[in-house]
C-alpha cells in the first residue's frame, strides 16, 4: 500500500476500459457506475456487484475530488481474473498520493476506508502519466 505496483494478478479473462472527462465528482461517479453495471453483467462475475459498484464510485469520486482532475481525463479499467477476482483501476494524471495508508485507515476522510469495508484490497502506484489506484475484490466463491 505504499505506492509500489501491485503484483501481477491471475490471468485476466475479461477486461473493459473507458475514460471520463471529469466535470464534478457526482457526475463522474455516476458515469462510471452506469458503464460498470453493463460491464459486470457481461463479465458474468459471481461476486458482490453492489460492492464492486460502490468501490468504483468511491475511487472515481476520490480521483475527481482529491486528484484535482476537473477538466482532466480519468481512466477506468475493470478486469475479471481467472481466479474470479475483480480488479478495479482508476487512473488519473496526478502521481502523488500523500498519506495513502492514513486514508485507507479512515483518518483522512472515509472514501478509501469504505472501500476496505467492502472487502477490497487497495493499492496504488505512480507511473509516468499519473497514478493508478486499484481495488481488488474477490468473488467470495470458495470453490
Secondary structure by P-SEA (a helix, b strand, c coil): cccccccccccccbbbbbccccccaaaaaaaaaaaaaaaaaaacccccaaaaaaaaaaaaaaaaaccccccbbbbbbbbbccccbbbbbbbcccccccaaaaaaacccccaaaaaaaabbbbbbbbcccbbbbbbbbbccccc
